[in-house]
Amino acid sequence: MLIQIILILFYWLYFIFEGTTEASIWWHHNKKINPKIYHIYRLLENLGIIGIILIIGFFQPDNWFLISIFSAISGLFLYERFFTLVTQNNFWFTKKWYWKVWKFNIPYPSVWIQVILFWISILILGKIIV
């Protein structure tokens, strides 16, 4: 169970710092990025990836595939929230744009839908690792 929790934490570490790194690039595209901070973000992002690979490769925790799926769902929530924290200085900012898929405009999910999906994935992760 401890290995499974550590695997989830490595996924979250990756997604948090992937969102932060990408946001810092988007936000500072016309400005100078502080290379020390940027490389710390990249280092932590890579640490998450390395941790995921090592945990799955060496320990092969039970249900690692399901843990990966639901850690990614909850991780995408963390990615989006940290992205908006850096770019909008607001953790709960809602993007007001659409994904264009063929001729369809798919609205970006509201923060509250993201929060609900996050907690559903947390509950499922809890059921998987117990």
Backbone as a chain_set.jsonl record, in Angstrom:
{"seq": "MLIQIILILFYWLYFIFEGTTEASIWWHHNKKINPKIYHIYRLLENLGIIGIILIIGFFQPDNWFLISIFSAISGLFLYERFFTLVTQNNFWFTKKWYWKVWKFNIPYPSVWIQVILFWISILILGKIIV", "coords": {"N": [[0.815, -1.195, 0.0], [1.964, 1.249, 0.744], [3.86, 1.649, -1.282], [2.138, 1.993, -3.438], [0.908, 4.412, -2.75], [3.123, 6.09, -2.822], [3.666, 5.92, -5.548], [1.402, 7.256, -6.599], [1.904, 9.805, -5.548], [4.258, 10.463, -6.938], [3.214, 10.649, -9.531], [1.548, 12.895, -9.16], [3.47, 14.81, -8.451], [4.835, 14.993, -10.874], [2.728, 16.027, -12.595], [2.014, 18.458, -11.325], [4.382, 19.985, -11.554], [4.792, 19.88, -14.288], [2.615, 21.39, -15.199], [3.306, 23.834, -13.988], [5.795, 24.384, -15.182], [5.109, 24.515, -17.936], [3.281, 26.621, -17.846], [4.945, 28.698, -17.016], [6.492, 29.026, -19.275], [4.565, 29.797, -21.195], [3.547, 32.089, -19.964], [5.734, 33.749, -19.752], [6.553, 34.288, -22.338], [7.281, 36.589, -23.72], [9.026, 37.681, -22.013], [11.951, 37.489, -19.928], [12.736, 34.366, -18.676], [13.381, 33.202, -15.433], [16.165, 31.339, -15.226], [17.105, 29.656, -13.158], [14.898, 29.068, -11.494], [13.189, 27.976, -13.412], [14.631, 25.67, -14.169], [14.617, 24.269, -11.781], [11.899, 23.649, -11.603], [11.738, 21.987, -13.872], [13.473, 19.946, -13.086], [12.097, 18.84, -10.879], [9.796, 17.982, -12.182], [10.908, 16.02, -13.881], [11.895, 14.327, -11.903], [9.516, 13.295, -10.924], [8.703, 11.741, -13.163], [10.837, 9.901, -13.328], [10.583, 8.674, -10.823], [8.067, 7.416, -11.151], [8.667, 5.551, -13.185], [10.669, 4.005, -11.917], [9.304, 2.977, -9.644], [7.196, 1.473, -10.83], [8.733, -0.233, -12.448], [10.556, -1.593, -10.693], [9.123, -2.367, -8.389], [6.579, -3.143, -9.151], [3.774, -2.58, -8.299], [0.605, -3.751, -7.004], [-2.233, -3.483, -9.109], [-1.166, -1.405, -10.672], [-1.66, -0.312, -13.183], [-4.337, 0.645, -13.139], [-4.037, 2.458, -11.058], [-2.313, 4.225, -12.307], [-3.966, 5.292, -14.333], [-6.032, 6.637, -12.858], [-4.498, 8.291, -11.28], [-3.469, 9.907, -13.219], [-5.794, 11.21, -14.088], [-6.537, 12.675, -11.774], [-4.155, 14.025, -11.585], [-4.173, 15.63, -13.887], [-6.033, 17.527, -13.137], [-4.542, 18.825, -11.132], [-2.445, 19.754, -12.723], [-3.817, 21.642, -14.395], [-4.767, 23.45, -12.453], [-2.379, 24.449, -11.292], [-1.219, 25.517, -13.547], [-3.021, 27.629, -14.134], [-2.673, 29.052, -11.807], [-0.089, 30.07, -12.061], [-0.259, 31.506, -14.524], [-2.557, 33.143, -14.287], [-2.578, 33.976, -11.715], [-4.383, 32.9, -9.967], [-5.781, 30.267, -8.44], [-8.255, 29.095, -8.891], [-9.196, 29.932, -11.344], [-11.221, 29.96, -14.275], [-10.981, 28.809, -17.507], [-12.14, 30.339, -20.472], [-12.708, 29.229, -23.089], [-12.954, 27.281, -26.122], [-12.573, 23.92, -27.268], [-11.831, 23.109, -30.521], [-13.121, 20.68, -32.458], [-13.258, 19.148, -35.372], [-16.129, 20.368, -36.7], [-17.187, 21.087, -34.352], [-17.597, 22.894, -31.319], [-16.293, 22.447, -28.317], [-16.927, 23.137, -25.04], [-14.651, 24.29, -22.546], [-14.188, 22.466, -19.553], [-15.8, 23.488, -16.54], [-14.379, 24.781, -13.475], [-15.578, 23.548, -11.285], [-16.595, 21.161, -12.289], [-14.178, 19.967, -12.862], [-13.191, 19.753, -10.245], [-15.031, 17.945, -9.149], [-14.499, 15.666, -10.761], [-11.859, 15.263, -9.965], [-12.167, 14.54, -7.214], [-13.72, 12.245, -7.503], [-11.871, 10.607, -8.803], [-9.995, 10.428, -6.735], [-11.466, 9.045, -4.795], [-11.831, 6.613, -6.155], [-9.148, 5.847, -6.424], [-8.59, 5.461, -3.709], [-10.2, 3.2, -3.236], [-8.906, 1.371, -4.866], [-6.316, 1.064, -3.773], [-6.718, 0.078, -1.222]], "CA": [[0.0, 0.0, 0.0], [2.849, 2.404, 0.794], [4.428, 1.819, -2.628], [1.073, 2.538, -4.279], [0.749, 5.825, -2.391], [4.302, 6.788, -3.351], [3.453, 6.005, -6.998], [0.439, 8.347, -6.815], [2.589, 11.072, -5.255], [5.16, 10.751, -8.058], [2.37, 11.149, -10.622], [1.128, 14.259, -8.838], [4.66, 15.652, -8.554], [5.036, 15.242, -12.301], [1.696, 16.887, -13.159], [2.101, 19.801, -10.742], [5.495, 20.743, -12.11], [4.558, 20.013, -15.732], [1.753, 22.558, -15.327], [4.058, 25.023, -13.604], [6.805, 24.624, -16.212], [4.454, 24.974, -19.163], [2.712, 27.947, -17.594], [6.012, 29.701, -16.976], [6.886, 29.278, -20.661], [3.48, 30.568, -21.825], [3.392, 33.375, -19.31], [6.935, 34.57, -19.938], [7.033, 34.166, -23.715], [7.886, 37.861, -24.13], [9.892, 38.137, -20.931], [13.053, 36.591, -19.594], [12.422, 33.38, -17.64], [14.471, 32.98, -14.489], [16.605, 29.972, -15.528], [17.259, 28.831, -11.949], [13.571, 28.583, -11.093], [12.705, 27.119, -14.489], [15.306, 24.369, -14.115], [14.114, 23.565, -10.592], [10.618, 23.072, -12.015], [12.015, 20.871, -14.788], [14.075, 18.882, -12.292], [11.043, 18.187, -10.106], [8.962, 17.291, -13.17], [11.637, 14.803, -14.269], [11.94, 13.455, -10.731], [8.235, 12.591, -10.931], [8.74, 10.709, -14.212], [11.802, 8.863, -12.918], [9.968, 7.942, -9.718], [7.028, 6.546, -11.711], [9.323, 4.446, -13.891], [11.347, 3.131, -10.951], [8.311, 2.274, -8.815], [6.53, 0.44, -11.639], [9.728, -1.187, -12.926], [11.18, -2.423, -9.662], [8.213, -2.881, -7.365], [5.369, -3.652, -9.797], [2.703, -2.607, -7.294], [-0.7, -4.269, -7.426], [-3.132, -2.549, -9.791], [-0.411, -0.22, -11.073], [-2.26, 0.287, -14.368], [-5.491, 1.441, -12.689], [-3.49, 3.585, -10.284], [-1.782, 5.177, -13.285], [-5.077, 5.98, -14.999], [-6.724, 7.569, -11.975], [-3.524, 9.309, -10.874], [-3.393, 10.853, -14.335], [-7.016, 12.036, -14.07], [-6.392, 13.649, -10.688], [-2.981, 14.824, -11.921], [-4.549, 16.657, -14.854], [-6.639, 18.602, -12.354], [-3.445, 19.571, -10.515], [-1.769, 20.445, -13.826], [-4.618, 22.807, -14.776], [-4.829, 24.43, -11.364], [-1.087, 25.123, -11.146], [-1.059, 26.319, -14.759], [-3.757, 28.886, -13.97], [-2.072, 29.797, -10.699], [1.065, 30.808, -12.588], [-0.617, 32.449, -15.594], [-3.626, 34.066, -13.9], [-2.415, 34.275, -10.294], [-5.653, 32.501, -9.364], [-5.863, 28.806, -8.471], [-9.595, 28.68, -9.301], [-9.562, 30.591, -12.598], [-11.842, 29.104, -15.289], [-10.718, 29.212, -18.889], [-13.383, 30.569, -21.203], [-12.491, 28.965, -24.5], [-13.499, 26.022, -26.623], [-11.764, 23.039, -28.108], [-12.453, 22.907, -31.831], [-12.957, 19.333, -32.973], [-13.977, 19.223, -36.638], [-16.982, 21.565, -36.712], [-17.79, 21.207, -33.025], [-16.937, 23.675, -30.277], [-16.505, 21.778, -27.037], [-16.516, 24.089, -24.003], [-13.698, 23.862, -21.536], [-14.963, 22.153, -18.345], [-15.69, 24.46, -15.449], [-13.542, 24.36, -12.342], [-16.319, 22.669, -10.386], [-16.6, 19.836, -12.911], [-12.831, 19.443, -12.64], [-13.094, 19.378, -8.83], [-15.817, 16.71, -8.977], [-13.72, 14.563, -11.36], [-10.701, 15.046, -9.099], [-12.563, 13.791, -6.02], [-14.125, 10.899, -7.93], [-10.643, 9.829, -9.025], [-9.403, 10.174, -5.418], [-12.244, 7.955, -4.184], [-11.494, 5.37, -6.856], [-7.782, 5.48, -6.003], [-8.71, 4.908, -2.36], [-10.742, 1.834, -3.332], [-7.909, 0.521, -5.53], [-5.135, 0.759, -2.955], [-7.058, -0.541, 0.058]], "C": [[0.862, 1.264, 0.0], [3.455, 2.686, -0.581], [3.387, 2.419, -3.57], [0.856, 4.026, -4.006], [1.923, 6.641, -2.926], [4.187, 6.945, -4.872], [2.497, 7.151, -7.326], [1.117, 9.702, -6.594], [3.579, 11.452, -6.356], [4.383, 11.245, -9.274], [1.986, 12.598, -10.364], [2.293, 15.241, -8.913], [4.908, 16.009, -10.016], [4.013, 16.241, -12.834], [1.741, 18.305, -12.609], [3.212, 20.598, -11.414], [5.487, 20.791, -13.628], [3.679, 21.234, -15.986], [2.49, 23.849, -15.022], [5.089, 25.384, -14.663], [6.167, 25.169, -17.479], [3.868, 26.364, -18.991], [3.799, 29.012, -17.582], [6.515, 30.011, -18.38], [5.835, 30.131, -21.361], [3.443, 31.985, -21.273], [4.557, 34.308, -19.615], [7.435, 34.567, -21.381], [7.65, 35.463, -24.244], [8.869, 38.396, -23.09], [11.011, 37.127, -20.719], [12.617, 35.665, -18.462], [13.627, 33.249, -16.731], [14.952, 31.536, -14.657], [16.76, 29.086, -14.298], [15.918, 28.239, -11.528], [13.027, 27.615, -12.135], [13.338, 25.729, -14.404], [14.962, 23.59, -12.853], [12.778, 22.911, -10.91], [10.834, 21.853, -12.905], [12.603, 19.67, -14.038], [13.012, 18.123, -11.507], [10.076, 17.427, -11.013], [9.626, 15.965, -13.58], [11.772, 13.821, -13.112], [10.649, 12.653, -10.624], [8.228, 11.461, -11.951], [9.665, 9.566, -13.813], [11.23, 8.026, -11.79], [8.897, 6.976, -10.201], [7.662, 5.32, -12.358], [9.973, 3.474, -12.913], [10.362, 2.333, -10.106], [7.657, 1.153, -9.613], [7.528, -0.635, -12.06], [10.26, -2.126, -11.863], [10.189, -3.073, -8.697], [6.942, -3.504, -7.935], [4.198, -3.744, -8.806], [1.404, -3.161, -7.873], [-1.515, -3.147, -8.056], [-2.429, -1.29, -10.288], [-1.035, 0.47, -12.291], [-3.464, 1.161, -13.991], [-5.043, 2.652, -11.879], [-2.967, 4.65, -11.236], [-2.895, 5.966, -13.958], [-5.701, 7.025, -14.081], [-5.783, 8.601, -11.358], [-3.377, 10.345, -11.973], [-4.624, 11.76, -14.364], [-6.911, 13.096, -12.974], [-5.196, 14.557, -10.95], [-3.28, 15.91, -12.936], [-5.258, 17.826, -14.176], [-5.539, 19.472, -11.739], [-2.664, 20.364, -11.563], [-2.509, 21.737, -14.167], [-4.624, 23.873, -13.688], [-3.5, 25.163, -11.208], [-0.757, 25.956, -12.38], [-1.763, 27.664, -14.597], [-3.224, 29.713, -12.797], [-0.906, 30.643, -11.2], [0.624, 31.866, -13.599], [-1.633, 33.493, -15.167], [-3.523, 34.534, -12.452], [-3.692, 33.952, -9.52], [-5.801, 30.986, -9.53], [-7.184, 28.331, -9.068], [-10.076, 29.34, -10.585], [-10.146, 29.573, -13.583], [-11.527, 29.648, -16.668], [-12.052, 29.33, -19.619], [-13.128, 30.399, -22.7], [-12.971, 27.57, -24.847], [-12.421, 25.221, -27.337], [-12.508, 22.9, -29.43], [-12.101, 21.506, -32.313], [-13.868, 19.228, -34.194], [-14.812, 20.489, -36.646], [-17.628, 21.82, -35.353], [-16.935, 22.096, -32.128], [-17.277, 23.043, -28.932], [-16.032, 22.722, -25.94], [-15.537, 23.454, -23.018], [-14.464, 23.584, -20.247], [-14.738, 23.184, -17.239], [-14.821, 23.896, -14.326], [-14.281, 23.352, -11.479], [-16.484, 21.27, -10.975], [-15.243, 19.181, -12.719], [-12.661, 18.976, -11.187], [-13.845, 18.067, -8.575], [-15.06, 15.513, -9.554], [-12.484, 14.229, -10.525], [-11.079, 14.178, -7.9], [-13.078, 12.401, -6.358], [-12.89, 10.035, -8.152], [-9.936, 9.51, -7.707], [-10.139, 9.024, -4.727], [-11.939, 6.615, -4.844], [-10.089, 4.909, -6.499], [-7.793, 4.873, -4.607], [-9.221, 3.485, -2.358], [-9.706, 0.875, -3.928], [-6.805, 0.117, -4.565], [-5.459, 0.106, -1.62], [-7.218, -2.039, -0.103]], "O": [[0.528, 2.241, -0.67], [3.548, 3.842, -0.992], [3.717, 3.259, -4.406], [0.645, 4.806, -4.935], [1.738, 7.752, -3.425], [4.565, 7.98, -5.42], [2.761, 7.933, -8.239], [0.918, 10.634, -7.373], [3.725, 12.632, -6.674], [4.833, 12.153, -9.972], [2.091, 13.437, -11.258], [2.131, 16.368, -9.38], [5.157, 17.166, -10.355], [4.4, 17.22, -13.472], [1.528, 19.261, -13.355], [3.01, 21.75, -11.799], [6.123, 21.671, -14.209], [3.962, 22.026, -16.884], [2.317, 24.848, -15.721], [5.243, 26.556, -15.006], [6.628, 26.167, -18.033], [3.953, 27.192, -19.897], [3.59, 30.115, -18.088], [6.924, 31.14, -18.652], [6.18, 31.091, -22.049], [3.321, 32.954, -22.022], [4.376, 35.521, -19.724], [8.616, 34.816, -21.624], [8.479, 35.411, -25.153], [9.47, 39.452, -23.284], [10.991, 36.034, -21.285], [12.178, 36.13, -17.41], [14.763, 33.19, -17.2], [14.241, 30.604, -14.28], [16.563, 27.874, -14.391], [15.822, 27.046, -11.239], [12.474, 26.569, -11.796], [12.644, 24.723, -14.554], [15.013, 22.36, -12.862], [12.541, 21.761, -10.539], [10.197, 20.817, -12.719], [12.265, 18.522, -14.326], [13.026, 16.892, -11.475], [9.595, 16.353, -10.652], [8.974, 14.922, -13.618], [11.764, 12.609, -13.325], [10.675, 11.472, -10.276], [7.797, 10.349, -11.646], [9.307, 8.396, -13.949], [11.37, 6.803, -11.791], [8.82, 5.845, -9.722], [7.243, 4.189, -12.108], [9.844, 2.259, -13.063], [10.566, 1.141, -9.877], [7.568, 0.019, -9.142], [7.204, -1.822, -12.033], [10.401, -3.325, -12.104], [10.4, -4.198, -8.246], [6.297, -4.311, -7.266], [3.699, -4.83, -8.513], [1.142, -3.051, -9.071], [-1.487, -2.007, -7.593], [-3.034, -0.218, -10.321], [-0.953, 1.691, -12.422], [-3.59, 2.287, -14.473], [-5.609, 3.738, -12.005], [-3.155, 5.844, -11.001], [-2.777, 7.178, -14.135], [-5.881, 8.174, -14.483], [-6.228, 9.676, -10.955], [-3.182, 11.528, -11.694], [-4.504, 12.955, -14.637], [-7.165, 14.275, -13.218], [-5.217, 15.731, -10.58], [-2.708, 16.998, -12.865], [-5.103, 18.976, -14.586], [-5.594, 20.699, -11.815], [-2.27, 21.505, -11.321], [-1.901, 22.806, -14.221], [-4.5, 25.063, -13.978], [-3.491, 26.378, -11.011], [-0.09, 26.986, -12.275], [-1.184, 28.712, -14.883], [-3.321, 30.94, -12.806], [-0.757, 31.799, -10.805], [1.087, 33.006, -13.538], [-1.578, 34.628, -15.642], [-4.293, 35.389, -12.015], [-4.039, 34.631, -8.554], [-5.933, 30.493, -10.65], [-7.229, 27.27, -9.691], [-11.272, 29.303, -10.877], [-9.633, 28.462, -13.712], [-11.781, 30.817, -16.957], [-12.967, 28.532, -19.413], [-13.318, 31.335, -23.477], [-13.344, 26.785, -23.975], [-11.491, 25.773, -27.925], [-13.702, 22.601, -29.439], [-10.935, 21.188, -32.546], [-15.093, 19.221, -34.069], [-14.256, 21.587, -36.603], [-18.511, 22.669, -35.225], [-15.706, 22.052, -32.177], [-18.418, 23.105, -28.475], [-14.854, 23.078, -25.905], [-15.598, 22.263, -22.712], [-15.318, 24.387, -19.869], [-13.628, 23.678, -17.04], [-14.572, 22.693, -14.251], [-13.677, 22.398, -10.99], [-16.51, 20.291, -10.23], [-15.158, 17.983, -12.446], [-12.062, 17.931, -10.932], [-13.349, 17.189, -7.869], [-14.982, 14.464, -8.915], [-12.108, 13.064, -10.393], [-10.397, 13.198, -7.6], [-12.891, 11.469, -5.575], [-12.855, 8.874, -7.744], [-9.341, 8.441, -7.57], [-9.512, 8.139, -4.145], [-11.805, 5.599, -4.162], [-9.859, 3.717, -6.293], [-7.095, 3.893, -4.344], [-8.751, 2.651, -1.585], [-9.638, -0.291, -3.541], [-6.398, -1.045, -4.538], [-4.551, -0.378, -0.944], [-7.506, -2.737, 0.869]]}, "num_chains": 1, "name": "protein.A"}
